[in-house]
Amino acid sequence: MFFSDIPKIRYEGPNSKNPLAFKFYNPERIIAGKPMKEHLPFAMAWWHNLCASGADMFGRDTANKAFGAEKGTMEHAKAKVDAGFEFMQKLGIEYFCFHDVDIVPEADDIKETNLRLDIISDYILAKMRETDIKCLWGTANMFSNPRYMNGAASSNSANVFCFAAAQVKKALDITVKLNGKGYLFWGGREGYETLLNTDIKFEQENIAHLMQMTVRYGRSIGFKGDFYIEPKPKEPMTHQYDFDAATAIGFLRQYGLDKDFKLNIEANHATLAGHTFQHDLRISAINSMLGSIDANQGNLLLGWDTDEFPFNVYETTMCMYEVLKAGGLSGGFNFDAKSRRPSYTHEDMFHSYILSMDAFALGLINAAAIIEDGRIDSFIAERYDSYNHGIGARIRSGEATLEELASYAENMGTPPLPDSGRQEYLESIINNILFS
């Protein structure tokens, strides 16, 4: 065991001072008709939790993620599997997500890499059968290797495109083998630095070609889950094609991919795009494309993707409000988050997950209370009530003409003003519900 000094994490309630206990996440508590764990299918991110070791552009590793093996070896890959499943069992987490090169070291020859993936996926599958832990989604890392400096599907090189296709095929094969609920595309370098050397239309068409091929192949091998796009506006590329939820949805519809794809929304990516997390969730939901969530938060004082563990209960509350209103997720809540560089111990890994699982549990409790209270919904319904009768009803039905509306306006007399939006009153309702 790698975490022999860590007990199984249990719910002890909000008065507990035990740092290795849940204060709010009670998996069996019924909220809005379902156990909390069904509303919150949490997933461990293989890349951050088992691979990230605190290095950044200014300093080397601070955390030891060797797990008793030599890094870069298959022994290390197996040690990460052992550590990961022990970690998930102790926290009661039922899902994981992975990139291909998270679970094995990449070889110089792709055939050797694929052989390693076969070996380690057999090992993971055996652990899944022992524990009932499941795969939420898989993906291919097509941004770290230098070959992808100009993108993967958007690369100017047909040879690089072919290599990316090979990686996607194998990652999807492994995802299907592990019975993953979804398969993700994150275009980490699908974008450009300057228009002086870029044909945007050409590159976006090629991205669509790869996704179309993947859908056809996936369905042919029995993959019945959702494909996901994860929007991000910038970093590492200056201009990334999947800027935000609305941009990604437009792309999917333009290329006939919207029936097979949904969105995987990340909080930190939404804020980098100049939106709130809630905004991108709402845009996805109203377009029937809210699929899964990368649960993290960013530092609004910094202009890059800090991937912090979420603790902001206002944010988790409004997230869960959108999720409940949308009827839940086809995917889950993947903690695409890493402990801060000075939080380098194995115990800190557990503290990070306890923090965020509790934050989302509080968000769920609060969101259900907001919906049950009804004042927000009632206010919104009343705010748009003028469209339920008279000229408003004709507008909504599509029966009104421009001439009719112009005539109606001319006969109104005093120019109209809408009712007050009462934002501050509504914000006080939220505080009243959260803290009463």
Summary of the structure (lengths in Angstrom):
residues: 436
radius of gyration: 23.7
end to end distance: 43.6
largest distance: 81.3
contacts: 1415
relative contact order: 0.11
helix: 48%
strand: 12%
